[in-house]
Amino acid sequence: MIKNIIGNSDFIESLRGKEATFLLALSNTQTANIRGITQAGIPGKIYLTPTLDGEFLCTGEVRSLDNVPTTLKNVPTPALLSRAVHLLHPYKNIELLDLGLEVKPKIEYFKIHDFGFAPSKSIALDAGINAIEIFQKGLDFAQKFAQEFDNNEYIILGESVPSGTTTASAVAQALAYNCKDLFSSSFKNVPNNVKDQTISNALKNIKAEDDLFQILGKVSDNMLIFNAGFILGLNNKIKLILAGGTQMACVLLIVNSILKTMGGEFETSNLALCTTKWIFEDKNSDIKALLELLDFKINAYYSDFDFSSSEHPSLKLYDEGEAKEGVGAGASLIYASLNGLEKEQIIKKIESFLG
């Protein structure tokens, strides 16, 4: 069930049977308020999506809403996939990273790291992010986390940021990567006119004299910047899986640009990206091409999991291209494979959430 995107299979095979801590990075950007730009959540309540994803992953309940959130087309959150895997073969820990939420998750006993960030503003105007501060906090958190971590284990770093593919595409283009049509979307039929206009407006705010962090402050979201700091802060000391698709590829592009700006060597033998089959096979994006823009080597994989054997109409929408990744779904499915779980077990558990 594990397939290579780029690199070789040695890294992922080295994790077979090992324990993992799941970190879920959560944040809001007001970019998600732009009408029609995302379907990652409930219309009018998109801001709740990361909060609900965090609650459901940890507890199996959504406590800030009455039921499991779906899109207008009734696509359930990919948090169901990660939760199902956790119930069948639990992660050692699940910890949430509050990187700027409108509403705090209503959970106890699970560690929530709160860094005091406000949700970022819309990139169409100016995201208004203190990028160097957020990057530094990501760096510092990783260094502290590494000191307390068992090197025999590994970290899975997921995310939930509605409209995050739009901010990711804007960042990569602002950093002069040739990648306009390489980013995915929560939609099957991507609303390119809305996304393109938003990105165009964002890029107009950049001045020729802006440095790297000034650019990020205008067109990014908190998660992208923090996670770039986290990667560099770990400094390859702990095995790390970036659990996501084109947004996590953008995090790597930010790391790449920081390294080009500041210089220095970067070892990536303990770093990989894991995603879903739906991202890898998406005709409107190209995860492999994004990763090939990097100046350093990276291993990347996707899970060959799908819902072909399920009769549930909402889950069938995943195979049709509606919703493709999020809340660490791809890495969770790969974690399942590494720990001997079968596809039908996972499908049955996911279906049980939906009734």
JODA-V778107 format. One record per backbone hydrogen bond with DSSP energy under -0.5 kcal/mol. NH is the residue of the N-H (numbers start at 1). CO is the residue of the C=O. E is the energy in kcal/mol with one decimal. If there is no record, write none. Layout:
NH,CO,E
NH,CO,E
This chain:
3,1,-0.6
3,302,-2.9
5,300,-3.1
6,300,-1.5
13,9,-2.2
14,10,-1.6
15,12,-1.2
16,13,-1.4
17,338,-0.7
18,15,-2.3
21,154,-2.2
22,93,-2.9
23,21,-0.7
23,156,-3.2
24,22,-0.5
24,95,-2.4
25,23,-0.6
25,158,-2.5
26,24,-0.5
26,97,-2.8
27,160,-1.5
28,100,-2.9
30,120,-2.5
32,29,-2.0
33,30,-1.6
34,31,-1.7
37,34,-1.9
41,39,-2.1
45,42,-2.8
48,45,-2.0
49,46,-1.9
52,48,-2.8
53,49,-2.6
54,50,-2.2
55,51,-2.1
56,52,-2.8
57,53,-2.5
58,54,-1.8
59,55,-2.7
60,55,-0.5
60,56,-1.9
61,55,-0.7
63,61,-0.6
71,75,-1.1
74,71,-2.2
76,74,-0.7
77,69,-1.3
80,77,-1.9
81,78,-0.9
82,78,-1.4
83,79,-2.6
84,80,-2.3
85,81,-2.0
86,82,-2.0
87,83,-2.1
88,84,-1.6
89,85,-2.9
92,20,-2.3
93,20,-0.8
95,22,-2.7
96,111,-2.5
97,24,-2.9
98,96,-0.6
98,113,-2.7
99,26,-2.9
99,97,-1.1
107,105,-1.4
113,96,-3.2
113,111,-0.5
114,112,-0.8
115,98,-1.4
115,113,-0.6
120,28,-1.7
121,127,-2.4
125,122,-1.2
126,122,-2.2
127,218,-2.4
129,217,-2.5
131,129,-1.6
134,130,-2.1
135,131,-2.8
136,132,-2.2
137,133,-2.2
138,134,-2.0
139,135,-2.3
140,136,-2.8
141,137,-2.5
142,138,-2.0
143,139,-1.9
144,140,-2.2
145,141,-2.9
146,142,-2.5
147,143,-1.1
148,144,-0.9
148,145,-0.7
149,146,-0.9
151,149,-0.6
153,150,-2.1
154,19,-1.5
155,239,-2.6
156,21,-2.8
157,155,-0.5
157,241,-2.9
158,23,-3.0
158,156,-0.7
160,25,-2.0
164,161,-2.0
166,163,-0.6
167,163,-1.6
168,164,-2.3
169,165,-2.2
170,166,-2.2
171,167,-2.5
172,168,-2.5
173,169,-2.2
174,170,-2.5
175,171,-2.0
176,173,-1.7
177,172,-2.4
179,177,-1.6
182,179,-2.0
190,188,-0.9
192,190,-2.4
194,191,-0.8
195,191,-2.3
196,192,-3.4
197,193,-1.7
198,194,-2.2
199,195,-2.7
200,196,-2.7
201,197,-2.5
202,198,-2.1
203,199,-2.7
204,200,-1.4
205,201,-0.5
205,202,-1.4
206,203,-1.2
210,207,-1.7
215,211,-2.3
216,212,-2.3
217,213,-2.0
218,214,-0.9
218,215,-1.0
219,215,-1.9
220,216,-1.9
225,221,-1.4
226,222,-2.7
227,223,-2.7
228,224,-1.4
229,225,-1.9
230,226,-2.4
231,227,-2.4
232,228,-2.0
233,229,-2.4
234,230,-2.2
235,231,-1.3
236,231,-0.5
237,234,-2.0
239,153,-0.5
240,270,-3.1
241,155,-2.9
242,240,-0.5
242,272,-3.1
243,157,-2.9
243,241,-0.8
244,242,-1.2
244,274,-1.7
249,245,-1.8
250,246,-1.8
251,247,-1.7
252,248,-1.7
253,249,-1.7
254,250,-2.4
255,251,-2.2
256,252,-2.5
257,253,-2.3
258,254,-2.6
259,255,-2.5
260,256,-2.0
261,257,-2.0
262,258,-2.9
263,259,-2.4
271,268,-1.8
272,240,-2.0
273,299,-2.0
274,242,-2.6
275,301,-2.1
277,303,-0.8
280,276,-2.1
281,277,-2.6
282,279,-1.2
285,282,-0.9
286,182,-2.4
290,286,-1.8
291,287,-2.1
292,288,-1.7
293,290,-1.4
294,291,-1.3
299,271,-0.9
300,6,-2.7
301,273,-2.5
302,3,-2.5
303,275,-2.0
304,1,-3.6
310,307,-1.6
316,312,-1.8
317,313,-0.8
317,314,-0.5
318,315,-1.4
319,315,-0.8
320,316,-1.0
321,318,-1.5
322,317,-2.5
323,186,-1.9
323,321,-0.7
327,159,-2.5
328,243,-0.5
329,326,-1.6
331,274,-0.5
332,328,-2.5
333,329,-2.2
334,330,-1.9
335,331,-2.7
336,332,-2.2
337,333,-1.8
338,334,-2.5
339,335,-1.0
339,336,-0.6
340,337,-1.6
341,336,-2.6
346,342,-1.8
347,343,-2.5
348,344,-2.4
349,345,-1.9
350,346,-2.5
351,347,-2.8
352,348,-1.4
353,349,-0.7
353,350,-1.1
354,350,-0.7
354,351,-0.7
355,351,-1.0
